């Protein structure tokens, strides 16, 4: 029996692997699908704490990469993943993501002459000195199979000289996962839990350290949210450590009554919050995909995005690191000026099935 290892560097990437695992079950007599997950925590359960409401497939291997430098994380992952490859002896490695750990696994598998497939291949932000962009480019160079989720990714890979026969337009496995959990999202009681009821609200959520660890940027964010709360309720969601800090400060520096501060929420509740919001203001990459599929207005406070389709087709607006522009965009949405959007081509919930069918054809061809 052949073995295939799928590697996910974050819980969000593990979410994208979940439909892949379900698709492989059709071929359980021919292929054993093994999942390896990496995280920053020593304990996998802690790493996945915000995703406990999801029925993730069982992971066979977990690599705690820690919070070291890029070199330290890459080196540790390479050493640990090498042990896993030597133990399992897979015929193929599937990578999801663009983190240091993703590239590390790609290098390790390539050195051991194990074929590699990359989900969401070809995405480019063209942010020259971004470590994520470096990881995207180098990971794709190492791969034999490129599974892309939008037309811009296909063009990028062709422009970089990749073999056109190895580029497959298969769709977005995150959409597959969202369809799996759609009914759960509709049954979420998060609006009642946060006392939102039928009230209109904006969801603000920031994750990047450039914003959260900068006193200047945090002040810009706080001021923007405070002003918007005069026009509409604002739900401000923060990672645990920063939530505790802001919540503590708000006891002396009162946040306006129109601001609801919350820490991390279960993923299903977070989806429901996005789906029912007037707009989402964020600095997150993944949220651009989710809001486009959920038909929710998205204002992204970043200079670059690799998700070009969310701008060209979806509901996403890119405003740079300009909080005044983000505030103005939110005000326009509240006045009824919405960015028209539609679900991108091939985001139909069948991406994982297409990917696995292509890989199984290759595996069967090798056995002939």
Residue pairs with C-beta under 8 A, 6 or more apart in sequence:
1 29
1 30
1 31
1 32
2 30
2 31
2 32
2 90
2 91
2 92
2 363
3 31
3 32
3 34
3 88
3 89
3 90
3 91
4 24
4 31
4 32
4 33
4 34
4 90
4 91
4 92
4 93
4 94
4 359
5 34
5 35
5 36
5 84
5 85
5 88
5 90
5 92
5 93
5 94
6 17
6 20
6 21
6 33
6 34
6 35
6 36
6 93
6 94
6 95
6 96
7 35
7 36
7 37
7 38
7 81
7 93
7 94
7 95
7 96
7 101
7 102
7 105
8 14
8 16
8 17
8 35
8 36
8 37
8 38
8 96
8 97
9 38
9 65
9 96
9 97
9 99
9 100
9 101
9 102
9 105
10 38
10 39
10 97
10 99
11 37
11 39
11 47
11 48
11 50
11 51
12 97
12 286
13 96
13 97
13 99
13 102
14 35
14 37
14 48
14 51
14 56
14 59
14 96
15 51
15 54
15 56
15 174
15 177
15 267
16 96
16 119
16 120
16 173
16 174
16 177
17 35
17 57
17 94
17 96
17 119
17 173
18 54
18 56
18 57
18 176
18 177
18 180
19 173
19 176
19 177
19 180
19 351
19 352
20 33
20 94
20 119
20 173
20 352
20 355
20 356
21 33
21 35
21 57
22 57
22 180
22 352
23 352
23 353
23 355
23 356
23 357
24 31
24 33
24 356
25 33
26 356
27 356
27 360
30 360
30 363
31 360
31 363
34 60
34 61
34 88
34 90
35 57
35 58
35 59
35 60
35 61
36 59
36 60
36 61
36 62
36 63
36 81
36 84
36 105
37 44
37 47
37 48
37 59
37 61
37 62
37 63
38 62
38 63
38 64
38 65
38 77
38 99
38 101
39 46
39 47
39 48
39 62
39 63
39 64
39 65
40 47
40 64
40 65
40 66
40 67
41 47
41 64
42 64
43 64
44 59
44 62
44 64
47 64
48 56
49 264
50 264
50 265
50 266
50 267
50 270
51 266
51 267
52 266
53 184
53 266
53 267
53 268
53 269
54 181
54 267
54 268
61 84
63 76
63 77
63 80
63 81
63 84
63 101
65 73
65 76
65 77
65 100
65 101
66 72
66 73
66 76
68 76
70 100
70 131
73 100
73 101
73 104
74 100
74 101
74 103
74 104
74 107
75 104
77 100
77 101
77 104
77 105
77 108
78 104
78 105
78 107
78 108
81 104
81 105
81 108
81 109
82 108
82 112
85 93
85 108
85 109
85 112
85 114
90 114
91 114
91 115
91 363
91 366
92 114
92 115
92 116
92 117
92 359
92 363
93 105
93 106
93 109
93 114
93 115
93 116
93 117
94 116
94 117
94 118
94 119
94 359
95 102
95 105
95 106
95 116
95 117
95 118
95 119
95 139
95 143
96 102
96 118
96 119
96 120
96 173
97 120
98 120
98 123
98 132
98 133
98 135
98 136
98 139
99 132
99 135
100 131
100 135
102 135
102 139
103 134
103 135
103 138
103 139
106 116
106 118
106 138
106 139
106 142
106 143
107 142
109 115
109 116
109 142
110 116
110 142
115 144
115 145
116 142
116 143
116 144
116 145
117 143
117 144
117 145
117 146
117 147
117 355
117 359
118 139
118 140
118 143
118 145
118 146
118 147
119 147
119 173
119 355
120 147
120 148
120 149
120 153
120 172
121 139
121 140
121 143
121 146
121 147
121 148
121 153
121 157
121 167
122 140
122 146
122 148
122 152
122 153
122 154
122 155
122 156
122 157
122 162
122 167
123 136
123 149
123 150
123 152
123 153
123 156
123 306
123 307
124 133
124 136
124 137
124 152
124 153
124 156
124 306
125 132
125 133
125 304
125 305
125 306
126 133
126 304
127 133
127 303
127 304
130 304
132 306
133 306
136 306
137 160
140 146
140 157
140 160
140 162
141 160
143 166
144 166
145 166
145 168
145 358
145 359
145 362
146 157
146 162
146 166
146 167
146 168
147 168
147 170
147 351
147 355
147 358
148 154
148 157
148 167
148 168
148 169
148 170
149 169
149 170
149 171
149 172
149 173
149 309
149 344
149 346
149 347
149 351
150 172
150 307
150 308
150 309
150 344
150 345
151 169
151 309
151 345
152 308
152 309
152 312
154 167
154 169
157 167
158 164
158 167
168 354
168 355
168 358
169 346
170 346
170 351
170 354
170 355
170 358
171 346
171 347
171 348
171 350
171 351
171 354
172 289
172 344
172 346
172 347
172 351
173 351
173 352
173 355
174 286
174 289
174 290
174 293
175 289
175 293
175 343
175 347
175 348
175 349
175 351
176 349
176 350
176 351
176 352
178 271
178 290
178 293
178 294
179 349
181 267
181 268
181 271
184 268
185 268
185 271
185 272
185 275
186 272
188 268
188 269
188 271
188 272
190 265
190 269
190 270
190 272
190 273
191 197
191 272
191 273
191 276
193 269
194 235
194 260
194 262
195 260
196 233
196 235
196 260
199 233
200 232
200 233
200 278
200 334
201 232
201 233
201 234
201 235
201 260
201 277
201 278
202 228
202 232
202 233
202 234
202 235
202 277
202 278
202 279
202 280
202 281
202 330
202 334
203 234
203 235
203 237
203 273
203 274
203 277
203 279
203 280
203 281
204 221
204 224
204 225
204 228
204 234
204 235
204 236
204 237
204 280
204 281
204 282
205 236
205 237
205 238
205 280
205 281
205 282
205 284
205 287
206 212
206 221
206 238
206 282
206 283
206 284
206 301
207 239
207 282
207 283
207 284
208 283
208 284
210 217
210 283
211 217
211 218
211 221
211 283
211 301
212 218
212 238
212 239
212 242
218 246
220 323
221 323
222 246
222 255
223 323
224 281
224 323
224 324
224 326
224 327
225 234
225 236
225 259
226 255
226 256
226 259
227 327
228 234
228 327
228 330
228 331
229 256
229 257
229 258
229 259
230 256
230 258
231 331
231 334
232 258
232 278
232 334
233 258
233 259
233 260
234 258
234 259
234 260
235 260
235 262
235 273
235 277
236 246
236 259
236 260
236 261
236 262
237 262
237 263
237 264
237 265
237 270
237 273
238 246
238 261
238 262
238 263
239 263
239 264
240 263
240 264
243 261
243 262
243 263
243 264
244 263
246 261
247 261
247 263
250 261
255 261
265 273
271 290
271 294
274 280
274 287
274 290
274 291
274 294
274 296
275 294
275 296
277 296
277 297
278 297
278 333
278 334
279 296
279 297
279 298
279 299
279 329
279 330
279 333
279 334
280 287
280 291
280 296
280 297
280 298
280 299
281 299
281 301
281 326
281 330
282 288
282 298
282 299
282 300
282 301
283 300
283 301
283 302
284 300
285 305
285 306
285 307
287 298
287 300
288 298
288 300
288 305
288 307
288 310
288 314
288 316
289 307
289 310
290 296
291 297
291 298
291 310
291 314
291 315
291 316
292 298
292 309
292 310
292 313
292 314
292 315
292 316
292 341
292 343
292 344
293 343
293 347
295 315
295 341
295 343
296 315
297 315
297 317
297 333
297 338
297 339
298 310
298 314
298 315
298 316
298 317
299 317
299 319
299 326
299 329
299 330
299 333
300 316
300 317
300 318
300 319
301 319
301 320
301 321
301 322
301 323
301 326
302 318
302 320
302 321
303 318
303 320
303 321
304 318
305 311
305 316
305 318
307 316
309 344
310 316
310 344
311 317
311 318
313 341
313 342
313 344
313 345
314 341
314 342
314 343
314 344
315 338
315 339
315 340
315 341
316 339
316 341
317 329
317 339
319 325
319 326
319 329
